[in-house]
Amino acid sequence: MAQQEDQDGELEYHITFPSPYSSDLSHDAGVSGDLFGGEDAPRNEKVDEVDMELQQHLLKEPVVIVLGWSGCSDQQLARYSEMYDSKSCITIRYTASTDTILYHSSNLKPAATKLLELLIDLNLEGNPIFVHIFSKGGAYVYRYLTELVHCDKKYWHIKIMGTIFDSGPAKYRLLNEFKEAMSLAMNRMIITRIIIAIYCLMYFLGMVFVDSLRKTPLRQYDIHDAIKNDPSKAPQLYLYSNADDVTLASEVTEIVKYRKDNGRDVKSVCWDDSGHVQHFTVHRESYIKTCHDFLDMCIGRGWNEQA
């Protein structure tokens, strides 16, 4: 397993390549065996063409872009690279800074652009692309990823085959923003916690005052509506919990129902006891199996449809 980091200081990311002993995804890709045929089966030029293209495609490792939640470390995200290693996936891990996520989310479009440029530079844009998104921090970056691949001609050739949402996104509420900021402070020293708490309190009181002066609520952080109206037609998987006190289960259920009602392919798993971005820790086996099965379904469905 190899790792590499961007050295130009413009975008800090971590990339992990699958170990040579990872399982072969093509064995589980969900492609019908009839597509290949036996030795004595009559040959068909169209089937031969698809056969060759499919075999070449299955030799390309899936790429999973893992977008972290605000305040998470790469060590925490690396666990998900390990999860995908057994499926022979390349993973690219990126987490936007907490300050940008909480206060300047509109500045994340350049980061999304650089992630797409990274796929092109590494000649990975033709591989099956997936995005694994955590909380609102990851969702803010994904918002611009999906906007670029659907609206910018330069990136139309990049196809996202599936997206996974873990613990989000939540609706914009000042209380949610305060909870998220304070949850980050709990991992710091006591003096640092006090300073962060005072800063957050002053900031959010100021936000309440600004909101009270506006004719319409301040919605620049409302990622919930953006994901609900995501233009992507690729399958989506939502992983969430009734015990999450940052992202309410009802808020995720609202997205799932809305997209299903609009003909989108949406899967979901809702647990009862795992906290915010803690589903992997509490439900490790079922979490891994659910994500692996989702990848297999997306790859198999995508290529069976083309055949």
C-alpha positions in Angstrom: 0.0 0.0 0.0 1.5 3.3 -1.1 0.8 6.8 0.1 1.4 10.1 -1.6 0.8 13.7 -0.6 0.4 16.9 -2.7 3.6 18.8 -2.2 2.7 22.2 -3.7 0.8 23.4 -0.6 -2.3 24.2 -2.7 -4.3 21.0 -1.8 -3.4 18.7 1.0 -4.6 15.2 0.2 -3.6 11.6 0.8 -3.8 8.9 -1.8 -3.6 5.1 -1.0 -3.2 2.4 -3.6 -4.5 -1.1 -3.0 -2.2 -3.8 -1.8 -1.2 -6.5 -4.3 -3.1 -9.0 -2.1 -6.4 -7.3 -2.3 -9.4 -9.3 -3.5 -10.3 -9.0 -7.2 -13.4 -6.8 -7.5 -14.2 -8.2 -10.9 -15.3 -11.5 -9.2 -18.1 -9.6 -7.5 -18.9 -6.9 -10.0 -22.4 -8.2 -10.6 -21.9 -8.8 -14.3 -23.8 -11.6 -15.9 -21.8 -14.6 -16.9 -23.8 -14.8 -20.1 -22.0 -11.8 -21.3 -18.8 -13.7 -21.8 -20.1 -17.0 -23.0 -18.4 -20.4 -23.1 -15.8 -21.7 -25.5 -18.4 -23.3 -27.8 -20.8 -20.3 -27.6 -21.5 -18.6 -31.0 -19.6 -15.3 -31.2 -21.2 -12.0 -31.8 -19.2 -8.9 -32.8 -21.2 -6.6 -30.5 -20.8 -9.0 -27.6 -17.1 -9.4 -28.4 -16.6 -5.6 -28.3 -18.4 -5.3 -25.0 -16.6 -8.3 -23.6 -13.2 -6.7 -24.4 -14.2 -3.3 -23.1 -15.6 -4.8 -19.9 -12.6 -6.8 -19.2 -10.4 -3.8 -19.7 -12.6 -1.8 -17.4 -12.6 -4.3 -14.6 -8.8 -4.1 -14.6 -9.1 -0.5 -13.6 -9.4 -0.1 -9.8 -12.3 1.8 -8.5 -11.4 5.2 -7.1 -13.1 6.3 -3.9 -12.8 10.0 -2.9 -13.2 10.2 0.9 -14.3 13.6 2.1 -13.9 14.1 5.8 -16.0 15.8 8.4 -14.8 19.1 10.0 -12.0 18.5 12.5 -11.2 14.9 11.6 -7.7 13.7 11.2 -6.3 11.8 8.3 -5.6 9.0 10.7 -9.3 8.7 11.3 -10.1 8.7 7.5 -7.3 6.2 6.9 -9.6 3.5 8.4 -11.9 3.9 5.5 -9.0 3.5 3.0 -8.3 0.1 4.7 -11.9 -0.8 4.3 -11.8 -0.2 0.6 -8.4 -1.8 0.2 -10.0 -5.2 0.3 -12.0 -4.2 -2.7 -8.9 -3.2 -4.7 -9.8 0.5 -4.5 -7.6 3.5 -4.8 -8.7 6.1 -2.2 -8.1 9.8 -2.2 -8.7 11.4 1.2 -9.3 15.1 1.7 -10.7 17.2 4.5 -11.3 20.9 4.3 -10.2 23.1 7.1 -12.7 23.6 10.0 -12.7 27.3 9.5 -13.6 27.0 5.8 -16.3 24.5 6.5 -18.0 26.5 9.3 -17.6 30.0 8.0 -16.5 30.1 4.4 -18.0 27.1 2.7 -18.4 29.0 -0.6 -14.6 29.0 -0.9 -14.5 25.2 -1.4 -15.2 25.2 -5.1 -11.4 25.6 -5.9 -10.7 22.5 -3.7 -13.3 20.5 -5.6 -11.8 21.6 -8.9 -8.3 20.5 -7.8 -9.7 17.1 -6.8 -11.1 16.6 -10.3 -7.8 17.9 -11.8 -6.0 15.4 -9.6 -8.0 12.5 -11.2 -7.0 13.8 -14.6 -3.3 14.2 -13.7 -3.2 10.7 -12.3 -5.0 9.3 -15.4 -7.8 8.0 -13.2 -10.8 9.8 -14.7 -11.6 6.7 -16.7 -11.8 4.5 -13.6 -15.1 3.9 -11.7 -15.4 6.9 -9.4 -17.2 6.9 -6.1 -17.4 9.5 -3.3 -17.7 8.7 0.4 -19.0 11.8 2.2 -19.0 12.5 5.9 -21.3 15.0 7.6 -21.6 18.6 6.3 -17.9 19.0 6.0 -17.7 16.4 3.2 -21.0 17.4 1.7 -19.9 21.0 1.1 -17.0 19.8 -1.0 -19.2 17.2 -2.8 -21.7 19.9 -3.7 -19.1 21.6 -5.9 -17.8 18.2 -7.3 -21.2 17.3 -8.6 -21.9 20.8 -9.8 -18.6 20.7 -11.8 -19.1 17.3 -13.4 -22.6 18.2 -14.5 -22.2 21.9 -15.5 -18.5 22.3 -16.6 -17.8 20.8 -20.1 -14.2 20.2 -19.1 -15.3 17.6 -16.6 -18.3 16.0 -18.3 -16.2 12.9 -19.1 -15.7 12.1 -15.4 -18.6 9.8 -14.3 -19.4 9.4 -10.6 -20.9 5.9 -10.3 -22.1 6.2 -6.8 -22.0 8.3 -3.6 -22.2 7.4 0.1 -23.3 9.9 2.7 -22.4 9.2 6.3 -24.1 11.2 9.0 -25.5 14.0 6.9 -26.1 16.4 5.7 -28.0 18.3 8.4 -30.2 21.3 7.8 -28.8 24.7 8.5 -29.6 25.7 12.1 -27.4 27.9 14.3 -27.8 25.3 17.1 -26.4 22.6 14.7 -23.4 24.8 13.8 -22.7 25.4 17.5 -23.0 21.7 18.4 -20.6 20.8 15.6 -18.1 23.5 16.6 -18.2 22.5 20.3 -17.8 18.8 19.4 -14.5 19.7 17.9 -13.4 21.5 21.0 -13.9 18.4 23.2 -10.8 16.8 21.9 -8.6 19.8 22.9 -6.9 20.9 26.1 -9.1 22.5 28.7 -7.7 26.1 28.0 -8.2 25.6 24.3 -11.8 24.4 24.9 -12.6 27.5 26.9 -11.2 29.8 24.2 -13.0 27.9 21.4 -16.3 28.0 23.4 -16.1 31.7 24.0 -15.2 32.4 20.3 -18.1 30.1 19.1 -20.5 31.7 21.5 -19.6 35.2 20.4 -19.7 34.2 16.7 -23.1 32.5 16.8 -24.7 35.2 18.9 -23.5 37.6 16.2 -25.1 35.3 13.5 -28.4 35.3 15.4 -28.3 39.1 15.4 -27.5 39.3 11.7 -30.3 36.8 10.9 -32.8 38.9 12.9 -32.0 41.9 10.7 -32.4 40.1 7.4 -35.8 39.8 5.6 -34.9 36.2 4.7 -32.9 33.7 6.8 -29.2 33.4 6.2 -28.9 30.2 4.1 -25.4 30.2 2.7 -24.7 27.1 4.9 -27.8 25.2 3.9 -26.2 22.2 2.3 -29.3 20.1 3.0 -31.3 21.5 0.1 -28.3 21.3 -2.2 -27.9 17.6 -1.7 -31.6 17.0 -1.8 -31.6 18.5 -5.3 -28.3 17.0 -6.4 -28.4 16.7 -10.2 -26.6 13.3 -10.1 -28.6 10.3 -11.3 -26.0 7.9 -9.8 -27.1 5.6 -7.0 -26.8 7.0 -3.5 -26.4 5.3 -0.1 -27.3 7.2 3.1 -25.9 5.9 6.5 -27.3 7.5 9.6 -28.7 7.0 13.0 -31.6 7.8 15.3 -29.0 8.5 18.1 -27.2 11.2 16.1 -27.7 14.5 17.9 -26.0 16.6 15.2 -27.8 15.4 12.1 -31.3 14.4 12.9 -32.5 11.1 11.3 -35.6 12.9 10.1 -33.5 15.3 8.1 -31.7 12.5 6.2 -35.0 10.6 5.8 -36.4 13.7 4.1 -33.6 13.6 1.5 -34.0 9.9 0.9 -37.8 10.2 0.4 -37.5 13.3 -1.8 -35.0 11.7 -4.1 -36.9 8.4 -4.3 -40.1 10.3 -5.1 -38.2 11.9 -8.0 -37.1 8.6 -9.5 -33.5 8.5 -8.1 -31.9 5.3 -6.9 -31.4 5.7 -3.2 -30.5 3.1 -0.5 -30.3 3.8 3.2 -29.4 2.2 6.5 -30.6 3.8 9.8 -29.1 2.5 13.0 -30.5 3.1 16.5 -27.5 3.6 18.7 -24.5 5.1 16.9 -23.5 8.7 17.3 -22.4 11.3 14.7 -19.8 9.8 12.3 -19.5 6.8 14.7 -21.4 4.2 12.6 -18.2 2.5 11.3 -16.9 2.2 14.9 -20.2 0.8 16.4 -21.3 -1.3 13.5 -18.1 -2.2 11.8 -19.0 -5.4 10.0 -22.4 -4.3 8.7 -21.0 -0.9 7.7 -18.2 -2.5 5.6 -20.5 -5.1 4.1 -23.1 -2.4 3.2 -20.4 -0.2 1.5 -18.9 -3.1 -0.4 -22.2 -4.4 -1.6 -23.1 -0.9 -2.8 -19.9 -0.6 -4.8 -20.5 -4.0 -6.4 -24.1 -3.1 -7.3 -23.1 0.2 -8.9 -20.3 -1.3 -11.0 -22.3 -4.2 -12.0 -25.4 -2.1 -12.9 -23.4 0.5 -14.8 -21.8 -2.1 -17.1 -24.8 -4.3 -17.5 -26.8 -1.2 -18.7 -24.1 -0.4 -21.2 -24.1 -3.9 -22.5 
